[in-house]
Every structure is written in C-alpha cells, then in structure tokens.
Amino acid sequence: MPQILREHPWKISYSSNTHHTITDFYIPALECAVQYDRKAGFRKDY
C-alpha cells in the first residue's frame, strides 16, 4: 500500500556524505507522490 507523503519519517536534511540520497530520499518520495513536476534549465555564460 502506498505511504502518505506527510507520514513518511523524513530527515531534516540529506547529505551525500552520510546518506544515499537516491534510496533514502528520492525513491520513497516518488513512491508516495501523486504527481511529479520538474523544471530544468541551464545558463550559458558568454
């Protein structure tokens, strides 16, 4: 059964030095999510 996003025991912060960010944060967050919106961009300096 999918978990409710607010009920997951999230940590205050996730550091790549002490956590595996993909398995500790992203996978549980996406499994709980109903919708995923993403915006990406880049800046080119001239």
DAWO-V446915 format. One record per run of one state. SS is the DSSP state (H for helix, E for strand, - for the rest). FROM is the first residue (numbers start at 1). TO is the last residue. If there is no record, write none. Layout:
BEGIN
[[SS;FROM;TO] [SS;FROM;TO]]
END
This chain:
BEGIN
[[-;1;4] [H;5;7] [-;8;20] [H;21;32] [-;33;46]]
END
